[in-house]
Amino acid sequence: LYLKYEAWEPMAMKKLQGVGEAMAAKWDIVKVALAHRVGRVGVSEPSVIIAVSSAHRRDALEAVHWGIDELKAVVPIWKKEFFEDGSQWKENAESRARLLELPP
């Protein structure tokens, strides 16, 4: 039916800024903007936008690809999926993979 995103907003904003700064440091890009919706979002509606400007499309495309994976791994935003017969919190595969990489 729909999704609901919750965030620890002060930390989410800080992490989004960090992802953008990391993108600018890794690729030759001019500007970057990232945003993630919170609250109720329809299943077919977008929840994330990443905009990158660059003189060369390869830098922009690689930055966006890395940026969405990094955003999903480090930004404290949680998704709950609502169905006709109930709801469930959705685990983020990128975040889970990052946790598995950490030393004990």
N, C-alpha and C positions, 0 to 999 in steps of 0.2 A: 504494500500500500504506500508506504513512505519511509523515509530515513529520518533519524534525529541525531544531530551532532552536538556534542557537549565539549567544552574546552575549559582549560584553566587559562583564561584569556591573557593575564599578564605574562605568563611564561610562554604561551603560544605566540604572542606578538614578538617576544624576544627571540624565540627560536626561528620564526619566519624571517625576521631580519637577518639572523645568522646564516640561514640557508641562502638568502639573496647575496649577502656579502661573500660567502664561499663561492657562489656561482661566478661573481664578478672577479674573484681572485684566480679561479681556475681557467676561465675562458676569456677571450678578448670580446667582451660585450660592453655596450654603451650604457644601457639602463636595464633594470630588472624590477618587476613588481610581482608579488605573490599575495594571494588572498584565499582564504578558506571560509566557507559559510558555516554558521552554527545555527542550531535550532532545527525546525522542521524543513525538510527538503523533499520534493517529489522524486520518485525513483528515476524518472527520465530527465531530471533537471541537473545542471552542472553544480558541483560543490567546490571545485577548485579552479582558480585561474592563475596561470603563470604567463607573464608577458616579458619577452626579452627582445631588445633591439641590439643589432650587431651589424658590422659591415659585411660579415660573411655568414651565410646561412648555416654552415656546418657548426660554427661556434654556438649559434643560437639554439639549434636543434639539440646538440649534445648537452648544453646547459639545461634546457628544459627537461630532457630525459633524466638527467641526474637529479635535477631539482625536485621533480615529483616523487622520485624514490626516496630522496633524503627527507622531504617534507613528511611523507608517510611514516618514515622511520623515527624521526626525532621530535616532531611537533606534538604536544600533548592535546590531541583532539581525538575523541572517541565516538564511534558510530554505533547506533542501535537501529536494527532493522525491524520494521513492524509489518506483520502479515495478518491475514484474515483470522488465523487461529492463535495468534500470540505475537511475541517479540523475542529478539535475542541480540545481545551485544556481539558485534563482529570484531574478531581479532584481526589485527593488521599484520599481514605476512611479512612486510618489510621490517616492522618493529620487532617481530618475533625473531627473524633472521639475525638482526643486529644483536639481540640479547644472547643468542646462541654463540655468537662470535666472541663475546666477552670472556676473559679468563676468569676462572673460579676464584 
